[in-house]
């Protein structure tokens, strides 16, 4: 990165290497393009020539002269913040660090020249800037770990070439001047020289060099740097595979790639190449699809002539090798040409339709999340073997080959034909699983050396060991074994005995693993998501990195909230800020330690706002190093618990997650909560029996787990904001305080004040439900209040209503309320507070049935001066005051339900005089006569009890007006309507009114089954006529048939004169 920082007397230009964090700064008189060019020339000479330079859009870097300057150096230039989402943050941090160092340099430093002052600051930033995750300073990381910078010294000019030691210059090699852009026949195309316009040496002569390269740390081999190559040596190092390592105060260049001596020990048949794809001597693999009688037919996509020309040699080579063969198949899926970076093409087949209909086997592909945890931390030498076209080594059964047929048109002759795979194709959903099992079976016959470990993930193999020679011999032995079995290895991708290798997107070295910077850069370059699909894609990429991201669950929570919105997501400035913070965390992720099963693990756990945070660490050299950062969202039920109860669930969840890394090793869990005491003493009030058994099995019954109460700060408490000040607390007292609406709410009777008994009743008498409640004074055994409730009230509703009335009666008083309802007792003492904290959701995450009444009770609880609500067992025999009071309340509630006057909400209905006279047909008049209706002189029809009879048109108007005011259901609308009017078919009219209400449809979450336009429901037993192929398929869910849930549902589609049938799946 490069930008300008005006400070003091001059302008300071800064460049930062994003890989190592190495910094170079220089002072200039301004911030013009010429000043930036001078700075970059100096930066290139110190840090090397980069592939890409990223800047902002200011005029300094947007000028034509600046672009021409970078083109001469062969450096790609990207401008603008979108190309560098975290680069801006990185450069700002460097500015702050330099500014802080400059301010801290006092005394004589302030009288120095600006450039000397900055040099002292640069030395501090580059050589003295170490952290816990990176023990080496940036300058050491820059030259020891960056594979792009690997040269010991620059060539000397004017010297004659020495003996090449077996590597002579070809006689026909052309000698080019330094500035020539032509490729060299030996080294290929090189990048720019060390200076853009001046050649170092005489024109037309090659520039010679004699640096010593220590091959494998022992023998030396001279080389010649020919014209056309980069004099700084960066590109030459990349092509030769040289690594610069500081040893004994010197920068030594080591070649760690496969040497000539080692290559001679390896069977040449193992290397993949043209005509050498290999093949396993195993049983052919068969594939079964659903509905075999219905072929899979997807037309071929249009392919450009360039794409066909690129695929032609690939397909001809596969036919020649016996991987493809001509066929005439009923199946067909399209192919696509994918262009590689080197200009060649890759054959890709779209097998999505085949994957949908494949009867897949149970997948046993290992989890990379746990695979890398098996690498011993003491291993320091690694080899990675990448099998070339591994799936094509597995033969495919003849009866299954037609499924994978595709159409191919020769670009020269124009002849079309079908080809099919004789080997397991790439892109097939079962290929990784099938090949992984086959390779695992083969590796069982390989005798692994004692101190060598082999880890397999599908077609990627990782060998590791402590001694370099042992790893080298084991790698050669494995390569020969794979070649004998018919497998081929990509020589270009082989990582042969190196201290750090790339495996499964990670960089593995001794005792640590970190994410590949290329993977991080790919995620950081993604723009903000604009659809739910892009959000899911981004979550998948970030989820792979979750072990390295502190507080991952809380950081990505806003993504999941976006997924619950409508079809079109709304991306705001606040979301941009959250995404930038997440990318900033990803850009500064640490290197995690590899777990050692021989040492105990420490898991620090904390819970904040329904999210469990944890840090899994191990002790190395007296320092605890992180193995993984863990975070999980608690389920909706746990959200309403007190924090100390949530700690139980959080600890159990993170212990299960850490077991994927500890593999049953000794685990010490440290939390600020007394998890064991709370689980034994307070859990039964909050947790179900199944949860208690589960948590006890995880936290208490495990022999390898130890629970510790950590009263001091633990790392997990810093993963979400600032740690709480209340670290030392009594969990049992906190639970007691947090679970009550008011602190003085008691479960035992008060020694003074009023005594109230409440009860509710809801039962069916003579086919009709009757509901009511009663409130009784316990001192004089007299009824304070009793009333009949609407018939649609349940027993629980009546109990809650009675409790609410009693609380209102005790406003500003002291008293004790007795109830025999366990439900009402739980609402005020436990459940009510939980539901309020949870957002009035039940255990399934849905709204409460008595939501409004519960909120009213929680508010009414605050009215009395002192209050105790006591549970008493109902329907007992005895003469104690509690039994007598409860029996009296029960009898009064039943009497109110049977004989009391029902409280009815007053709904204004239209005056009969204002209603128009309804008109009836002759058939309707006959029906009215049957039910006792008579027509009055005014022309209105009335029943014997005086209610007016209306037709359906007028009845619908009244019901719609009534429903808009109350949003009652069908039965309630009918009951209220029939008190004043009568109408034949009123129930059907009311049902139509409620179904058309949009508000009711949103609130009521029941599925309303309706016939789609163009569809006609047919009786289950009705015979369906035969017809043509269906145009569309609709699957209906039959909810009313529980005994036989797989009974078919038939449907006729009359659209376009086609009939379709759908079966419930």
N, C-alpha and C positions, 0 to 999 in steps of 0.2 A: 504494500500500500504506500501511497505517497500523497502527502498533502502539505500545506504550508502553515507554519505556526509563528505568527509575528510576536516577538518578545524582545524586550530590551532594545538594543541598538540595531540589530540586523534581523533578517528573516531566517528561520530555521526550516529546512526541508527534511522530512523524516521518511524513511522507508522501513517497512517491517516484513520479515519473512513469516508467512502465516503457518508454516510447518513447525518451525523451531522457536519462533518468537524473537529471533535475533534482530537487532535494530542498528541502523546506520543513520546518522544525522549530520548535516553540514550547514554552515551559515553562508548566506549570500546577501547581496545588496537589495534584492527585490524578489518578486514572485512571478517574473516573466517566464516564458517558455525556455529561453536560453538559460536562465538560472536553474530551472528544473532539469534541463539536459545535463548541465555540469554536475548537478547533484547525482543523477543516475549513473553517469560515467564512473564517479567515485564509488557509488553503492555497488555497481556491478563488479568493480575490481576487488571489493571486500567480501561481498556475499555471493558472488557468482551471477551468471545471467539467468534470469527466470524464464519460464515458458510464457507466463501471463503476468501482466501488471494491471492492477485495478486502481482506478482513481475516481474522483468525483467529476462533476460536469463544469467546473469553473473554467474560465477562459485560458488559464495556464495550460491545462491538459486537453482542451478542446481545439487547439490551434492546429493548422495543417503542418506547420514546421515540427511540432512535437510528434505527430503521427508519422511523418517521414523519418524522423530520428529513430523511432522504435522499429519501423520497418527495416531500416538498415541493420539494426541489431537482431532482427528476426524474433522480436518479442511481440506477442499478441497483446492488444490493448483493449480493455473493457472499461467503459465509463458508466457512472451512475450507480446509485444506491441499490437498485434491484439486482445488480450483479454481485453485490457484496452485502448481504443482509447483516452479517456480523463483522465484516471488515471495518465498518465505520466505528463500531463499538470497540474493536481491538485498537484502532489507531487512537481513539479517545483515551483509552486506558494507558497507552504508551505516552501520550502527551501529559497525562496527569502524573505518571511515574517520573518522567523527565523533569516536569515542573517541581515535583516534590523533592527530587534529588538536588536540583539546582538551588532550591530555597534552603535545603539543609546544609549545603556547602557554604560555610561561612569563612570568615577570616580572610586569608590571602587570596582565596579563589575569586572573590568578587573584583579584584583589581587585575585579573588576567584578561587576555583577549577573549572575545566571545567563543572563537573556535576552540581554544585551549580549555575553556570552562566547560564547553559541551563535550569535549573529549573525555574529561574526567567523569562527567555524568554518564556518557556512553559506556565507559569501562565498568561503572557500577551496575548499570542495567544488564549488560551482556555477560559479565564475568562473575558478579556477586549476587545475582538474582536467582535464588534456589527456593524451591517449595517442597512441601511434604510429598506431593505426587511426583515431582520432577526434581530429583536430587542433583542432577547436572545443570549447570547454568546454560542459558540459551546458546552461547557460542559453541559449547561442546556438543550440544544436541545438533546444532546446525551442521557441523563437520563430521560428526561420528555416526549420526543416525539417518541423515538425509541421503537417500540412495542417489539423488541427483547430483551430489557434489562429492566426488571421490577421486582426487588426484593429489599426489604427494607434493609435486613441485612443478613449476612451469618449465617449458623447454628452453634450452640455451640456444642462442641464435648463432649461426655461422659455423657450427660444428659439423663435422662429417659423421655420417651414420656408422655406428658400430656394427659388428657382426650381429645378425638378427637372431642367432641362436635357434635355428630351425624355423624361423618365420621370415623368410626373405621377401623383398618387394618383388612383385611379379614383373617380368621383363616388359610386358606390354602395358604396364601401368602408366597412365598419363600423369604428368606433373602439372598442376594448376597453380596459378598465383593464389595468394591468400584470400583475395576478395572474390575469387571465382565461386559461383553457386552451383557448379556442376558436381554431380555425385562422384565419389571416388570408388573405383572398382573393388577395393578391399573393405573400406569402412562404410561405404554407402554415403548417403546424403548427410552432411554435418550442418550444424547451426553456424551462426555468424562468428567471425573472428573476434579477437579481443578489442579491436578498435574499429569503428565503422568505416573509416575512409583511408587510413594509412596502413600499409603493409609492413610487417616487421621482418626485415630481411631483404635480399635482393629480388627484383622482379624475375619471375620465371624459374626461380630456384626453390627446391623444397627446403623446409625448415626442419632442422634435425634436433633430436633430443635424446638424452641418456639418463632419464630417471630410473631408479631401480624399483621393480615391482616384486614384492615378496609373495611368491605363490605359496599359499597354505602356511605362510609364516616361515618358510625355510629357503627354498631355492629362489634365485633371482632370474629375471628374464627381461632383457632390454626391449624397447620398442621404438618405433619411429613415428613421430607425429607428422603426417603428410599435409601438404597444402590443401586448403578447403575445409580443414577441421577447426574446431574452436580452440584457440591457444590457451584459454583458461582451463580446458580439459574436461568440462562438464559432460558434454555429449560423448566424448571418448570413454569416460568412466562408465556411463550408462551402458554403452555397447559392450565394453569389456567386463562389466560386472565387478568393478573395483570398489572397495569400501575403505574410507580413510578412518583409521582408529588411532587415538593417542596412546602411545606406549612408551614408558620411560622418558617422558618429556618430549617425545618426537611424534610427528604425524606420519604413521606408517600406513602405506597402501597395501591392503590384502585382497587377494582374489579368493573368494570363497565358493565359486561356482564349481561345476563338475570339471575336473581336470582330465588330461589325456590318459594318465595312468589308471584313473578310476574308470574311465569310459571303456578302456580295453578289457576290463574285467566284467563288463556288462554285456549280455547277449544283445546283439544288434536287432534281433527280431522284436524286442520289446518296444522300440521306438515307432510311433505311429507315422505313417506316410502314405503316399499314393500307392494303392494296391496292397497295403499291409494294414488292414483294419482288424484282423484277428477274428476270434469267435470262440465261444465257450462250448465245450463238449458236454452239453447238458440236455435234459429233456425239453422238447418244445413247449412253449407257454401257450395255453389256450385262453381265449377271451370270450365271455358270454355277455350278450346284450339283452335288454328287455324288448319284448315284441319282435322276435326275430323275423316274423312274417312281414313286417313293415320295414322296408329298406330305409337307410339313412341317406338322403339325397340333398346335397347342398351344391348349388351351381358354382362353378369356378369364377372367381373374381377376375376382372380385367387386369392383365399384367402388361406393363410397358415393354416395348421391344428391347430396351436396355436391360430390364430385369430378366427377360427370357434369355438374352444372350449371356447374362451372368450366371443363370441357373443351368445352362446347357452343359458346361463341363462338369458341374457338380453331379447332375443326374446321370450323365454318361459314365462317370467314375463309379457311382453307386451301382449302376447296372453291371458294369464290368467286374466289380468286386463281389457281386452276388447278393447285394443288400436290397436291390429292387428287381422286380421282374414284371414283364407285361401281363395283362390280365383283361378279362371282361367281367366286371363285377356289378351287381345291382346297387352297391353302395358307392357314394362319392362324397368327398369333402375337399374344400379348396386348399390351394397352397399359396404361399406368399414369398416373394424374394426380399430378403433383408440384407441391406448393404453393410459390410463390415468397415471398420476404420481404414483398413489397408486397401479398400476398393473392391475386394472380392465379395461374393454373395453367399448367403446362408439360406438353405432350404428350410422353410417353416411351414408346417401343415396345421390348419385350423381344425382341431379335433374336439371342439367344444360340444358339438352335437353327439359325437361318439361318447364323450365322457358323461354326458347326461344320462345316457341309456345303458351304461355299463354296469353290470352286477359286480360291484367292487368287493374285493377281499378286505378283511380288517387290516388297516395299516399298522405296521410295526416299525416305521421309520423312526430312528432315535431323535430325541429332542436336543437341538443344539444348545438350548438353555442349560442343559446338564452335561452335555458331552465334554465341553471344555473344562468343566470342573474336575475331570478325572486326570488332567495333566498334572503330574507331581511338580510342586513348586521348586524342587531342587534341580530339576532337569534344565540344562542350559544350552543344549544343542538339538536342533530340530531339522527334519526333512519333511517336505510336503510332496506327495505324489498325486498328480491329477491324471486320472484315466481318460484317454481320448475316445470320444464317441462310445462311451461305455454301454449305453443301452443297445447299441447295434451289435453287441457281442452275444446277446441272448436270442436264440432262435425262436421263431414264432410258428405255431402250429398251422398246418395248411388250411384247416377249416376256419381259422380266424383271420387269415390274411385278407380276404375280400373286404372286411370291415374297414380297413385302412387304405382303400384304393383312392387314387386321385387322378385327375385329368392333366395330361401334359401335351402341349403343342410345340413341335419343333420349330424354332424361329427361322430356319433356312428352308426346309421342305414344306412347312405348314401342315404336316401330318399330325393328326390328333390320335391319341391312344390313352388307355388307362394303365397306370402302373400301381403296383402294390408292394408293401413291405414284406420281406422275408425275415426280417429281424424286428425286435421290439422298437417301435417308433418313438421318437422324441415328441413331447407334447401330450402324450397319453397319460392320464391321471394315475395309472397304476405302475408306470415304468419305474419311478424311484423306489417304490416298495418292493417290486419283484426283483429288480437288479440288486438292491441292497441286501435282500435275503440270500440271493445267489452268491454275492461276493462274501458275505459273512460266512457262508458254508464253506467256501473255498479257503478262506483265511484260517479256518480251524485246522487245516492240514499243514499250515506254515508253522515251523518251529521258531518261535520268537526268542531271541537271546534273553538271558536272565534279567539284565538291567535295562532292557529296552521296552518301551510301551508303544503299542500301535492303537490309534483311535480311528475308527471308520465312520464316516457320514456319507451314505450313498456311494458316490464314486470318488470321494476325496479321502486320502489317507494321510495321517500325521504320525511320524515317528519321532520319539523324543528319548533323550538319555543324558547322563551326566558327563560321559567321556566322549570326546569328539571321534576318536578312532572307532569306538564301539558303534556309534550312530552311523558312521560312514560304512562300516562293514555290514551292518544290518540293512541299510538302505540298498546297497548293491545286491545283497542276498534277496531282498524282497522284490527288486526289479527283475531279477532272473526268474524268480518264482512266478511272478505275474506273467512274464513272457511265455513260460512253459505252459501255463493254463490257457493261453490264447487271448490275453488282455494286452492292450497297447497303452503306452504312456506318452503324454505330450512332453517332448523334450524341452520345448521352449518355456513351459510352465513349471518345470521341475525346480523346486527349491531344495538344493542339495547341501545338507549339513551347514546350517547357518544359525547364528545366535538369535536371530529374530526372523520369524516367517509370518506370512499372511495366510490365515486359515479361517474359513467361514466368516469373512468380513472382519476378522480381528487380527491384531498384531500380537503374536505370542512371543514372549521372551522369558528369561529366567524369573520365575516368581510373580509375573504380572501379565496382564492382558489388557489391551486397550482397543478401542474402535479404530477401524481403518479411517484415516483422514479423508480418503476419497468418498467413503460412505457418508461421513459427516458433511462434506462439502456438497454432496448431491442433495441432502435433505435441506441444507441451508439455502440452496439456490432455488428451492421450490417457491412459487408465488403463493399468496394467501388463497385458500380454497374458495371456490365459487359455487360448489354443489355438494350435496351429501356424499356423493360418490368420491369426490376428491378429499373430503374430510375423513372418510373411512380409509382411503389410501394413505393419507398422512398419518393417521393413528397407527396403521400397520407398520409404517417405517419407524415411527417414534417408539412403538412398543418393543421393537427389537433392541432399542438402546435404553430401555427403562432401568436396567441395573446400574447404569452410570449416571442417571439423572436424579438429583436429589428432589424429593417431593414430587415424583412424576405424576401420581394420581391427581393431586391437587392442581398441578400445572395444566393437565389436559382435560380437566373437568368441564371447561367451557366448550370444548369440542362436543362432548356428549350432550350438553344442553342444546347445542345447535341441531343435533340429530333429532331431538324431540319436537322441533318447530315444524312449521308447514313445509310444503314442497320447496318453496323458494327461501333460502336462508338469507338473513340480513347480517352483513358483515360491517361492523362499526369500527370507529377509531379505537375504542377500548379493546376490541378483539385484536386489532393490529398490535397494540402495546403488549397484550398477553402473549401473542405469538412471537414477538421480538424477544421478550424475556425468556421464553422457552428456547428459542434459538441461541440466545446468549448462554444459557445453561449448557446446551449441547456443544457449543463451541469451546467451552472451558471445562469439559468433562475430565475427570482424573483417570489415571491408570489404576485399575483394580488389581488386588493381589490374588494370585491363584490359591484356592483353598488347599490346605494340607489336612488330611484325615487323621494324621498322627497328633495334631494339636487340638485343644478345645476351641470351640467357637464362642464368641460373645455376641448376643443379639440385644441391642438397645431398642426399646419399644416406647412409643408415645402415641397418643390419639388426640387429634384436634379437629373439631367441626365434622365429625363423622368419617374422618380419614385416618387410617392406621399408618403411621410412619415407623420405619425401622432401619437400622444400620447393622449389618452383619460384619464383624471384624475378627481378626486373628492377631495375636501378638507375634511380632518379628523384631528381634533385637531390642526388646524392652519397649517397643512402640506398637500400638494397636493400629494395624493397617486395614482399610476397608476392603471387604470382599464383594459386597453388593449393597446397593441402596434399594430398599424395599418399600412399597407403598400400596395400599389396597383401600378401596371404598367399602365401608360397612353397608350391610343390607338395610332396607328401609325399616325393618323392625328394630334393629339396633340403634337407629338414629334417635329414638325417643327415650332411650335409657339414660340414667345418670352417667357422667363421665367415668366414674370408677367401675360401673358395670360394663360400659363400652370397652374399658381396658381389657376385660376378659376376652371379649370377642376379637379385639385387635391383636392381642397376644397369640391367641389360637390361630388366627389367619396367617400371621407372619411366621409363626413356627412351622406351619405347613409349607409355606413358600420357601423358607430357609432349608427345609429337609431336601429340597431338590439340589442343593449345593453341598450340604453336609453329609449326605448319604448315611444317616444314622449315627454320625459322630457325636461326641459329647457337646452339649449345647447349654450355655449359661445365659438365661434370659434376665435382663435388668430393666425394671420399670419403676416409675415413681409411685406405683399403686400396689397395695397388698392384694395381689390377685388371688393367692391361695385362700386367705381369710375371707375375702368377699365371696368367692365361689362356694365356700363351705357354709357361710352363715346367712348371706343375703340373696343368694342366687335364686332360691326356690320361689321367691315372690315375683321375680321378673322373668325368669327363664322357664321354658317348658321342660318337661322331663327329658325329651330327646336332646335338647340343647345341652342340658346339664351333663348327660352321659357323654355327649361328644366332647365337650370341653374338659371334663375330667379325664377322659381317655388320652387327650392330647397333652394336657398340662400337668396332671398329677400322677397318672399311672405309668408314665414313661420313665424308665430307669436312667436314660441318658440325658435327661433334661433337669435342670436346676433353676428354680425361680428365686430371684433375689430382688429385694426392695432397695432401689438406689435413690437415696435421698439427695444426692448431689446432682448437678447437671449432667445429663447424658447426651450424646451426639444427636439422638433422634429428636430431642426437644428443639433443636435449631433448624430442623427441616421445614418448619412452618412458622415463619415470622420469629418474633422474640419469645423466649421461654417464659412460662408463667412465673409469677413471683411466689405463688403458693405451692412451693415444692414439698414442704413438710406438712402433711395433713393426715387426718384420721379418716380413712375411706368409709368406715361404717357410719360415722357422724355426717360426713358429706352426703352420703346416699340418703340418710334420713331427712336431711334438710332439703335436698334437691327434688325429692319425690312428693312433696306436699305443696298444695296451693298456698297455704299459709302455715307459718312455722308452729303455731300453737294448736293445730288441728290434732285432736287426740282420738285414740281408738278405745279408750276406757272412759266410763261415765264420769262426769264432773261431780264434785262434792256439793255443788250448789247450782242454783239456776233452774230453769224450766226443764220438764221432762216431756218429750214428745214421742208418740208412736205413729209411724206412717205405714201405709200399705196400699197396694194397687191390685185391681182385679180385672181380668179379661178372660171370659169363657163363653162358650156357645150354649144357649138355652133355646130349645125348640127350633134348632137350625139357624139361629141368628146370634151373632156375636154381640156381647154386651160388655162395656168397659166403664171403669170408674175408679175413683181414688178416695182416700179418707185420711184426715189428720186428727189425732186424738190426744187430748191432754192427759198425761200419765198420773198427775196428782189427784184430780177429782174424777177421773175416768169419764170425761165428757168429750163429745165430738166438737172439735174446733171448726172443721170444714170438711164437707164431703160433696162430691159432684159427679155427675155422669159425664163421660167423655165420648167422643164420636166412636162409632162401632169399629172403625178400622184401626183403632189403637191397640198395640200389643201389650202383653203383660209387663215387659221391660219398660215400655213407654209410660205406662201407668205408675210404675214404681218410681221412675225418675221424676214424673210430674208431682207426685206426692212429696218427694224429698225437696223439690224446689219450693213448693208452697210452705213447707215447714221452715226452711231457711229464711224465707221472706217474713214469716211470722216472728222469727227470733231476731229480727233486725234490731241492732243496738241492745241486745240482751245476751245473757248467758244461758246456755242450755245444752241438753243432751238429746240427741235424736236416735231412736232405735228403729232398725229396719231389718226385716228378714230376707231382703234381697241381696244376695252375694254380688250381683251385677252392679247395683247402685252403690254398695259399699266400696267396690273396687274402683268405680269411677272417681269418687272423691279422694280416695287414699292413694291410688296407684295409677290406674289406667288413664284417668283424665289428664294428669300432668304429662304422661307419656304422649298421648294423642296430641296435646297442645304443642309439645316440642317437635313432634313429627309432622306437623302441618295437618292435623285431623285426618290422618290416613290410617287404615287398619294394617294388619300384618301382610296383606296382599298388595299393599300400595294403593288401595282404592278408598274412596270417600266413606265416611261413617254414615250409618243409617240414621242415628239420632244426633247428628252434628249440631244443629241449632239448639236442641234441648240441653246437650252437654255443655255448650258454651254458656248458656244461661245459668246452669247449676254452678259452674266454676266461678262466675261472677257473684252469684248469690252467696257463695261460701264466705265472701269477704264482708258480708253484712253484719253477722252477729259479733258481739264483743268478745265472747269466748264460746267455743263450740267443740263438741265431741260427737262423733257419729259412730255408733256401736252396732255391730252385727249380732243378731239374736236368731237362734234357730226357730223356724216357723212350725206351726201345727203341733205344739207340745201340750201335754196334760200336766196340770199343776195349779197351785194357788199363789205362786210368787207374783209380785207386781209386774215383772217383765213379761211373764207368760200371759197374765190377764190383759195387760195393755196391748200386747201384740194380737191376741185373739179378738179383742174389741175392734181394733183397727181393721182386721181382716173381715169381720162381719159387716162393719159399716161400709167398707169398700164394695163388698158384694151387694149390699142393699142399694148403694148409690148407683151401681151399674144396672140393677134390675128396675128400680122404682124411681130413681132420681130424674130430674129434668136435664136433658142433654144440652150442653153449651154449644150453641151453633154460631158460627161466624156469620155476621149480617152481610148478605150479598144483595145489593139492590137489583131487583128485577123490574122489567117494564110494567107500567100500569096497564091493567086489562082494557081500560077505556081507550088507551092510546094504540093498542094493538089493532091491526087491520083484521077484518073478519076472514078467517082462513077458508079456503075453497077445497072441497073434497070431491073426488070422483064418485060415481055410483057404487063401484066396488068398495071404495074406502068407507062410504056411508054404511054399507052392510056390515063391515067389520066393526064400525063404531057402535052399531046397534047391538052386536053380539056382546060387547063388554059393558053394556048398560048406558051408553051415551044417548042423549036426547038433544034435539035442536030446539033452542029457545026462539022467542018471537023476534029477537034481534038478529037471528041468523047464526049465532054462536052455538057450538056444541059443548055440552057440559056433562060431567059425570054426576052420579047421584050424590057424591060428597061435596059438590060445588066447584070442583076444579075444571078449568076450561080445557077442552081438547084442541090441540094445534096440529097442523100438518107439519111435514118434515122441513119445509122451507123456513117457516117461522121458528120452529124448534132449533134449527141449526144456527139462526141468528142469535137467539138467546144463549145457546151453549157457547158459541164463539166469544160473545161478550163476557160471559161468566168465566170462561177459561183464561182469557187474557188478564183478568183480575186476580185469579187464584192459582192457575196452572194445576188444577186438580186433575186426578186421573179419571178414567171412564166411569167407574162405579160412583165416585164422589159426585161427579157432574150429574149422573142420573138420579141419585138420591135427592140432591138439592132441587133439581128440576121437577121431580114428581111430587114435591110438597105443594106446589102451586099449579102445576099443569099436568096434562096427560098427552101422550103421543104414542101411536103405534110404531114400533121399530126405533124407539129412542136410544136403545143401547148401541145399535149400529151407527146411528148419527153421532153419538158421543165418541165412539171409538175413532171415527174418521176425523173428528175435530182434534183429538189428542195426537193422532199420528201426523197431522199436518203442522203441528206446532214445532218450529225450529228449536226454540229454547228447550222444550222437553226432550227432543231428540239428542241434543248435546249433553244434557244432564243424565238421561237414562242411557246406560251403556249396553243395554240388551241389543242383540242383533235383530234387526227388523228384516225379515225375509220378504222380498218383493220380486215380482216378475219384471225382468228387464224388457224394455221396448223391443218388440220383434220376437219375444219368447212366449211360449205357452206351456204351462205346467200340465202334465199328463198324469193320470191315475197310475199308481204303482203297478196295478194288475192289468192295466190296459196294454194291449199288444201294439208294439211299434211297427209301422210299415217300413219296408226296406227303402233305401234312398241312396243318393250319391254320397261322396266323401264329405264330411262336415267341414264347414268353412271356419268355424270357431269352436272352442271347447269351453264349457263353463262347468265348474265343479261346485256343487251345492253341498252345504253341511246340514245334515238332517239331525236336528237336536232332539226331537221328540221320540226318537227310537233308540232308547238306551240299551234294551236287551239285545238288539241286533244292529249294532252301529255300522255294519258293513253292507247293509241292504242298499241296493242300488237305487239311485234317484234318476228318473228319466225326464228328459226335457226335449221339447220340440222347438226348433227355430224355424219360423216361417219366412224369415228374411231371405230374399233371392231364391225362394222356392227350394230351400235346402233344409234338411232336418239334421240336428246334431244331438248326440247323446253323450252325457257326462256321467261318469261313475265316481262315487266318493272314494277318495284314496286315503 
